Amino acid sequence: MNDTPKFSFFTTFCCWLFGLLLLTSTISCSQDQKAQIKEALPMGLTKVGGPQPKLDSVYIEKYMSAEPKFKDQIEWAKKFYKERDFRLGWFRNHELVPQAQTMLGVINKAGEEGLDPKEYQVKDFPTLFASLKEAQSDSTKRNALEKEIDVALSSTYFNWASDFYRGTVNPRQVKSIDWNVKRNKIKLHKALMTILKERESTYPYYEFEPLHPEYDRLKKALAEYRTLQRNGGWPTIPAGTKLKPGASSPAVAALRTRLLGPSAATPQPAATPVQNVSNKTGDASQSATATAAASQPYDAELVAAVKEFQQQNGLTPDGVVGGETLRLLNIPLSQRIDQIVLNMERWRWIPKKFEPSYLLVNIPDYTLHVVEDGKEAFNMRVIVGKTLNATPVFSDKVEYVVLAPYWNVPFSIIDKELRPKLVANAQGTLDRLDMEVVKGWGAKATPSTLVA
């Protein structure tokens, strides 16, 4: 009698425990099934917003054709959306990806790249984003806005990226640009896929960064020069200034500020009072006390700065200020800024990468850089042409190198540059330039045959 209740209680407990285990297993299976079902759903289907809308080529072309600044980018957009089966690129589960705000922020700072932000601020995205937020309860309106915003963002990217990575102009289509360098063939739709983290790339597209370190250095220089411009620019050295090391002159103060900055200016000594004397007898009102400009010594520190400036500009580093050195010192800051912006543009025309080993001639710097396996092995000074006989800009494969080659001077250079010097002192000019006159197949001739 006493064993029966115990058995009944044990049986009930086991059944209850088995039921609990069965319920737990059922719930677990249900959750697993839900996860599997969710994974099996099409990519555009979400738990709260329904299917993500899709685009087509007709919609893309119609939308971009309506905006003049987007027309040239239609083919890039078609390639981009075709690769993704016309799914939206800038939305995930009806939410904008963070790269959208990143891109708009980069465009707002396009001036730092020497570009005009207004050229890329075509669409009013704050208003579009606000409208999208208000339309969340209306799936039809929301989907229409998502499609519009997506194509607008892609169009804006291609509009900006075309200028940033390929240049605002095509040098081959402008007759005044003598440029024989291979064109940058960057695929902008692939670059956008990299930004959206849909593919890997060795290039820094995902950071909206430039492709060449030289460009980045120009960008930093542009920022420095614009800061200097906002702070008043640099002083002009008085015309006619002639300074030699060790001399003193009132122009030294301006020269010091020009090359070493305002903080390097030395305290000026006390000025010498100068009495103005009237040429009219008895006219005391014409007498006044003026102050003569204070002279400062042209010291060793400033001489070294002038020599560095001359070296950078292809001049003889003798430390003498005057002539061409003075002219270059007085080039307006605004003109130098324009030069930096122009050279940033030229770097956009250059292929996105060089070979692992290459030669690079910096023409304005008169320097040849030898790069091996991506690192500079050494550099050397080179001779380049002047403005009238400029060194051509080109890129090509080096097939062979001739050491200490003979150079036959072009007749144009003989006529325009050498003839006046040969007339004045033929033999002296040839000796100084280590040249000789030959005729026919190499027979030596006299200098008179050139100046006759």
C-alpha positions as CSV (number, residue, x, y, z in Angstrom):
1,M,0.0,0.0,0.0
2,N,2.8,2.4,0.9
3,D,4.8,1.6,-2.4
4,T,2.0,2.6,-4.7
5,P,2.0,6.4,-4.0
6,K,5.8,6.5,-4.3
7,F,5.6,4.8,-7.7
8,S,2.9,7.1,-8.9
9,F,4.8,10.2,-7.7
10,F,8.0,9.0,-9.5
11,T,6.0,8.3,-12.7
12,T,4.4,11.7,-12.6
13,F,7.7,13.4,-12.0
14,C,9.4,11.6,-14.9
15,C,6.5,12.4,-17.2
16,W,6.7,16.1,-16.2
17,L,10.5,16.2,-16.7
18,F,10.1,14.4,-20.1
19,G,7.5,16.9,-21.2
20,L,9.7,19.8,-20.2
21,L,12.6,18.4,-22.2
22,L,10.3,17.9,-25.2
23,L,9.0,21.5,-24.9
24,T,12.5,22.9,-24.7
25,S,13.5,20.8,-27.7
26,T,10.5,22.0,-29.6
27,I,11.2,25.6,-28.9
28,S,14.9,25.1,-29.8
29,C,13.9,23.5,-33.1
30,S,11.5,26.2,-33.8
31,Q,14.2,28.9,-33.3
32,D,16.6,27.0,-35.5
33,Q,14.0,26.6,-38.2
34,K,13.3,30.4,-38.1
35,A,17.0,31.1,-38.5
36,Q,17.2,28.7,-41.4
37,I,14.1,30.2,-43.0
38,K,15.5,33.7,-42.5
39,E,18.7,32.8,-44.2
40,A,16.9,31.2,-47.1
41,L,14.8,34.4,-47.8
42,P,15.9,36.6,-50.7
43,M,18.4,39.2,-49.7
44,G,16.0,42.1,-50.0
45,L,13.3,40.7,-47.6
46,T,13.5,42.1,-44.1
47,K,11.6,41.5,-40.9
48,V,10.1,45.0,-40.7
49,G,10.1,46.6,-44.1
50,G,9.2,44.1,-46.7
51,P,11.3,43.5,-49.8
52,Q,14.1,45.9,-50.7
53,P,13.2,47.6,-54.0
54,K,15.2,46.9,-57.2
55,L,16.2,49.1,-60.0
56,D,16.5,48.7,-63.8
57,S,18.6,50.3,-66.5
58,V,15.6,52.4,-67.8
59,Y,15.1,54.0,-64.4
60,I,18.8,54.7,-64.0
61,E,19.2,56.3,-67.5
62,K,16.1,58.4,-67.2
63,Y,17.0,59.7,-63.7
64,M,20.6,60.6,-64.6
65,S,19.8,62.0,-68.0
66,A,17.6,64.6,-66.3
67,E,20.6,66.0,-64.5
68,P,23.3,67.5,-66.9
69,K,26.2,66.9,-64.4
70,F,25.2,63.2,-64.2
71,K,24.9,62.5,-67.9
72,D,28.6,61.6,-68.4
73,Q,28.4,59.0,-65.6
74,I,25.5,56.9,-66.9
75,E,27.7,54.1,-68.2
76,W,29.5,53.8,-64.9
77,A,26.2,53.6,-63.1
78,K,24.9,50.9,-65.4
79,K,28.0,48.8,-64.9
80,F,27.7,49.2,-61.2
81,Y,24.1,48.1,-60.9
82,K,24.4,45.4,-63.5
83,E,27.1,43.7,-61.5
84,R,24.7,43.6,-58.5
85,D,21.7,42.5,-60.4
86,F,20.2,46.0,-60.0
87,R,19.9,45.7,-56.2
88,L,20.3,49.0,-54.3
89,G,23.9,49.7,-53.3
90,W,23.6,52.2,-50.5
91,F,20.8,50.5,-48.4
92,R,20.9,47.5,-46.2
93,N,17.5,46.4,-44.7
94,H,16.0,49.8,-45.7
95,E,18.8,51.7,-43.8
96,L,21.5,53.8,-45.4
97,V,25.0,52.4,-45.1
98,P,27.5,54.7,-43.2
99,Q,29.6,55.1,-46.4
100,A,26.9,57.5,-47.7
101,Q,27.6,60.1,-45.0
102,T,31.3,59.5,-45.3
103,M,31.1,60.3,-49.0
104,L,29.1,63.5,-48.5
105,G,31.6,64.6,-45.9
106,V,34.5,64.0,-48.3
107,I,32.7,66.1,-51.0
108,N,32.1,68.9,-48.6
109,K,35.9,69.1,-48.2
110,A,36.7,68.8,-52.0
111,G,38.3,72.2,-51.8
112,E,41.2,70.6,-50.0
113,E,41.8,68.7,-53.2
114,G,41.8,71.8,-55.4
115,L,38.2,70.9,-56.5
116,D,35.0,72.9,-56.2
117,P,32.5,71.2,-53.8
118,K,29.6,72.9,-55.5
119,E,30.3,70.8,-58.7
120,Y,29.3,67.7,-56.8
121,Q,26.6,69.0,-54.5
122,V,23.9,68.5,-57.1
123,K,21.2,66.9,-55.0
124,D,19.7,68.1,-51.8
125,F,20.4,65.0,-49.7
126,P,19.4,66.5,-46.3
127,T,15.9,67.0,-47.7
128,L,15.8,63.6,-49.3
129,F,16.9,61.9,-46.1
130,A,14.2,63.8,-44.1
131,S,11.5,62.8,-46.6
132,L,12.6,59.2,-46.3
133,K,12.4,59.3,-42.6
134,E,8.8,60.6,-42.8
135,A,7.8,57.9,-45.3
136,Q,8.7,54.9,-43.2
137,S,5.0,54.0,-42.6
138,D,4.2,54.2,-46.3
139,S,6.1,51.4,-48.0
140,T,5.3,52.5,-51.6
141,K,6.6,56.1,-51.0
142,R,9.5,54.8,-49.0
143,N,10.6,52.4,-51.7
144,A,10.4,55.1,-54.3
145,L,12.6,57.4,-52.2
146,E,15.1,54.6,-51.6
147,K,15.5,54.1,-55.3
148,E,15.9,57.8,-56.0
149,I,18.4,58.3,-53.2
150,D,20.4,55.3,-54.2
151,V,20.8,56.4,-57.8
152,A,21.5,60.0,-56.6
153,L,24.3,58.8,-54.3
154,S,25.9,56.6,-57.0
155,S,25.6,59.4,-59.5
156,T,27.2,61.9,-57.1
157,Y,30.0,59.4,-56.4
158,F,30.8,58.9,-60.0
159,N,30.6,62.6,-60.7
160,W,33.2,63.3,-57.9
161,A,35.3,60.2,-58.4
162,S,35.7,60.9,-62.1
163,D,37.3,64.2,-61.3
164,F,39.2,63.0,-58.2
165,Y,40.7,59.9,-59.7
166,R,40.8,60.7,-63.5
167,G,41.0,64.5,-63.6
168,T,38.7,67.3,-64.5
169,V,39.9,67.3,-68.1
170,N,41.2,64.8,-70.5
171,P,44.7,66.1,-71.5
172,R,44.5,64.3,-74.9
173,Q,41.4,66.4,-75.8
174,V,43.1,69.7,-75.1
175,K,45.5,70.9,-77.8
176,S,47.4,73.3,-75.5
177,I,48.4,70.4,-73.2
178,D,51.5,68.5,-74.4
179,W,51.0,65.3,-72.4
180,N,52.0,61.9,-73.7
181,V,51.5,59.9,-70.5
182,K,49.3,56.7,-70.4
183,R,45.8,57.6,-69.2
184,N,44.5,56.6,-65.8
185,K,42.2,53.7,-66.6
186,I,40.6,53.3,-63.2
187,K,37.3,51.4,-63.2
188,L,35.0,53.6,-61.1
189,H,32.2,51.1,-60.7
190,K,34.8,48.7,-59.1
191,A,36.0,51.5,-56.9
192,L,32.5,52.1,-55.6
193,M,32.1,48.4,-54.9
194,T,35.3,48.5,-52.9
195,I,33.9,51.5,-50.9
196,L,30.7,49.6,-50.1
197,K,32.9,46.7,-49.0
198,E,31.6,44.3,-51.7
199,R,35.1,43.6,-53.0
200,E,38.7,43.7,-51.9
201,S,41.3,46.1,-53.5
202,T,44.9,47.0,-53.0
203,Y,44.0,50.6,-53.6
204,P,42.7,53.0,-50.9
205,Y,39.3,53.5,-52.5
206,Y,37.4,52.6,-49.4
207,E,39.0,55.6,-47.6
208,F,38.3,58.0,-50.5
209,E,42.1,58.5,-50.6
210,P,44.5,59.5,-53.4
211,L,46.5,56.9,-55.2
212,H,49.9,58.5,-55.2
213,P,52.0,59.7,-52.2
214,E,53.2,62.6,-54.4
215,Y,49.6,63.9,-54.7
216,D,49.2,63.7,-50.9
217,R,52.3,65.8,-50.4
218,L,50.9,68.4,-52.8
219,K,47.6,68.4,-50.9
220,K,49.5,69.2,-47.6
221,A,51.4,72.0,-49.4
222,L,48.1,73.4,-50.7
223,A,46.7,73.5,-47.1
224,E,49.9,75.2,-45.8
225,Y,49.9,77.8,-48.6
226,R,46.2,78.6,-48.1
227,T,46.8,79.0,-44.4
228,L,49.6,81.4,-45.2
229,Q,47.3,83.2,-47.6
230,R,44.6,83.6,-44.9
231,N,47.2,85.1,-42.6
232,G,48.2,87.8,-45.0
233,G,50.5,86.0,-47.5
234,W,54.2,86.7,-47.9
235,P,55.9,90.1,-48.4
236,T,57.3,91.4,-51.6
237,I,61.0,92.1,-51.8
238,P,61.6,95.7,-53.1
239,A,62.3,95.8,-56.9
240,G,65.9,96.5,-57.7
241,T,67.2,94.7,-54.6
242,K,70.7,93.4,-54.9
243,L,72.0,91.5,-51.9
244,K,75.2,89.6,-51.4
245,P,76.2,87.6,-48.3
246,G,77.5,89.8,-45.5
247,A,75.8,92.9,-46.7
248,S,73.1,94.9,-44.9
249,S,69.9,96.2,-46.4
250,P,66.4,97.3,-45.4
251,A,65.1,94.5,-47.7
252,V,66.6,91.8,-45.4
253,A,63.5,92.0,-43.1
254,A,61.1,91.2,-45.9
255,L,63.5,88.5,-47.2
256,R,63.7,86.9,-43.8
257,T,59.9,86.8,-43.4
258,R,59.5,85.5,-47.0
259,L,61.8,82.5,-46.5
260,L,61.9,81.8,-42.8
261,G,58.4,83.0,-41.8
262,P,57.1,85.8,-39.5
263,S,58.4,84.1,-36.4
264,A,62.0,84.3,-37.7
265,A,61.9,88.1,-38.1
266,T,64.6,89.7,-35.9
267,P,64.0,92.8,-33.9
268,Q,64.7,95.8,-35.9
269,P,67.4,98.2,-34.6
270,A,66.4,101.8,-33.8
271,A,65.7,103.8,-36.9
272,T,67.8,106.8,-37.8
273,P,65.9,110.1,-37.7
274,V,66.2,112.0,-41.0
275,Q,65.6,115.7,-41.3
276,N,63.8,116.8,-44.5
277,V,65.1,120.2,-45.6
278,S,62.9,122.5,-47.6
279,N,64.3,123.9,-50.9
280,K,62.5,127.2,-50.3
281,T,64.2,129.7,-48.1
282,G,62.2,130.5,-44.9
283,D,59.5,127.8,-45.5
284,A,59.7,126.2,-42.1
285,S,56.5,124.3,-42.7
286,Q,58.2,122.1,-45.2
287,S,60.6,120.7,-42.5
288,A,59.6,117.4,-40.9
289,T,61.2,114.5,-39.3
290,A,61.0,111.2,-41.2
291,T,62.3,107.8,-40.3
292,A,64.7,105.9,-42.6
293,A,64.1,102.2,-43.1
294,A,66.3,100.2,-40.7
295,S,68.9,98.0,-42.3
296,Q,69.6,94.4,-41.2
297,P,72.6,92.1,-41.9
298,Y,72.2,89.4,-44.5
299,D,73.4,86.7,-42.1
300,A,74.5,83.1,-42.7
301,E,71.1,81.6,-41.7
302,L,69.3,83.7,-44.3
303,V,72.0,83.0,-46.9
304,A,71.5,79.3,-46.4
305,A,67.7,79.7,-46.9
306,V,68.3,81.7,-50.1
307,K,70.6,79.0,-51.4
308,E,68.1,76.3,-50.7
309,F,65.4,78.4,-52.5
310,Q,67.8,78.8,-55.5
311,Q,68.5,75.0,-55.5
312,Q,64.8,74.2,-55.5
313,N,64.2,76.5,-58.4
314,G,67.1,75.3,-60.6
315,L,69.3,78.4,-60.1
316,T,72.9,78.6,-59.2
317,P,73.0,78.4,-55.4
318,D,75.3,81.4,-54.8
319,G,73.2,83.2,-52.2
320,V,73.0,86.4,-54.2
321,V,69.5,88.0,-54.3
322,G,68.7,89.8,-57.5
323,G,67.7,89.1,-61.1
324,E,66.0,85.7,-61.5
325,T,66.2,84.9,-57.8
326,L,64.3,88.1,-56.9
327,R,61.7,87.5,-59.7
328,L,60.9,84.0,-58.3
329,L,60.8,85.2,-54.7
330,N,58.2,87.8,-55.7
331,I,55.9,85.4,-57.6
332,P,52.5,86.0,-55.9
333,L,51.3,83.4,-53.4
334,S,48.0,83.1,-55.3
335,Q,50.0,82.0,-58.4
336,R,51.9,79.4,-56.4
337,I,48.6,78.0,-55.1
338,D,47.3,77.8,-58.7
339,Q,50.5,75.9,-59.6
340,I,49.9,73.4,-56.8
341,V,46.3,72.8,-57.9
342,L,47.4,72.3,-61.5
343,N,50.0,69.7,-60.5
344,M,47.4,67.9,-58.4
345,E,45.3,67.7,-61.5
346,R,48.3,66.3,-63.5
347,W,48.7,63.6,-60.9
348,R,45.1,62.5,-61.6
349,W,46.0,62.0,-65.2
350,I,48.8,59.5,-64.3
351,P,48.1,55.7,-64.2
352,K,47.0,54.5,-60.8
353,K,50.2,52.6,-60.4
354,F,53.7,52.4,-61.7
355,E,55.9,49.3,-62.3
356,P,57.8,48.1,-59.1
357,S,60.9,49.7,-60.6
358,Y,60.9,52.9,-62.6
359,L,62.6,56.2,-63.3
360,L,60.8,59.5,-62.4
361,V,62.1,62.8,-63.5
362,N,60.8,65.8,-61.6
363,I,61.3,68.5,-64.2
364,P,60.7,71.6,-62.1
365,D,63.0,70.1,-59.4
366,Y,65.7,69.1,-62.0
367,T,65.9,65.7,-60.3
368,L,65.8,62.1,-61.5
369,H,64.5,59.5,-59.0
370,V,65.4,55.9,-59.4
371,V,62.9,53.6,-57.7
372,E,63.5,49.9,-57.2
373,D,60.8,47.5,-55.8
374,G,58.7,50.5,-54.7
375,K,61.5,52.3,-52.8
376,E,63.8,55.1,-53.9
377,A,67.3,53.7,-54.5
378,F,68.9,57.0,-55.3
379,N,68.4,60.3,-57.1
380,M,70.5,62.7,-59.1
381,R,70.4,66.2,-60.7
382,V,69.5,66.4,-64.4
383,I,69.4,69.1,-67.1
384,V,66.0,70.0,-68.4
385,G,64.8,72.3,-71.2
386,K,63.9,75.9,-70.7
387,T,60.4,77.3,-71.4
388,L,61.0,77.7,-75.2
389,N,62.6,74.3,-75.5
390,A,60.7,72.5,-72.8
391,T,61.4,68.9,-71.9
392,P,58.5,66.7,-73.1
393,V,56.2,65.0,-70.6
394,F,55.8,61.3,-71.4
395,S,55.8,57.8,-70.0
396,D,57.3,54.8,-71.7
397,K,59.2,51.6,-71.1
398,V,63.0,51.8,-70.7
399,E,64.5,49.4,-73.2
400,Y,68.2,50.2,-72.8
401,V,70.6,52.8,-71.3
402,V,73.5,54.5,-73.0
403,L,76.3,55.7,-70.7
404,A,78.1,58.9,-71.6
405,P,76.3,59.1,-75.0
406,Y,77.2,61.5,-77.8
407,W,74.5,64.1,-78.2
408,N,73.9,65.8,-81.5
409,V,72.6,69.3,-80.8
410,P,69.3,70.0,-82.6
411,F,69.6,72.8,-85.2
412,S,66.8,74.7,-83.4
413,I,69.0,74.9,-80.3
414,I,72.1,75.8,-82.3
415,D,70.2,78.6,-84.0
416,K,68.3,80.0,-81.0
417,E,70.6,79.3,-78.1
418,L,74.2,78.6,-79.2
419,R,74.7,80.9,-82.2
420,P,74.9,84.2,-80.2
421,K,77.4,82.6,-77.8
422,L,79.4,81.1,-80.7
423,V,79.6,84.4,-82.5
424,A,80.9,86.1,-79.3
425,N,83.5,83.4,-78.4
426,A,83.2,80.2,-80.5
427,Q,86.1,78.1,-79.2
428,G,85.5,79.2,-75.6
429,T,81.9,78.3,-75.7
430,L,82.7,74.8,-77.1
431,D,85.3,74.2,-74.5
432,R,83.1,75.3,-71.7
433,L,80.2,73.0,-72.9
434,D,82.6,70.1,-73.8
435,M,81.4,70.2,-77.4
436,E,83.0,69.7,-80.7
437,V,82.0,70.6,-84.3
438,V,81.9,67.8,-86.8
439,K,80.7,67.4,-90.4
440,G,79.8,64.5,-92.6
441,W,80.4,61.2,-90.9
442,G,82.3,62.7,-88.0
443,A,85.2,64.6,-89.4
444,K,86.2,67.5,-87.1
445,A,85.4,71.0,-88.4
446,T,86.1,74.5,-87.2
447,P,83.6,76.6,-85.2
448,S,83.5,79.1,-88.1
449,T,81.3,76.7,-90.1
450,L,78.5,77.2,-87.6
451,V,78.6,81.0,-87.4
452,A,79.4,81.6,-91.1
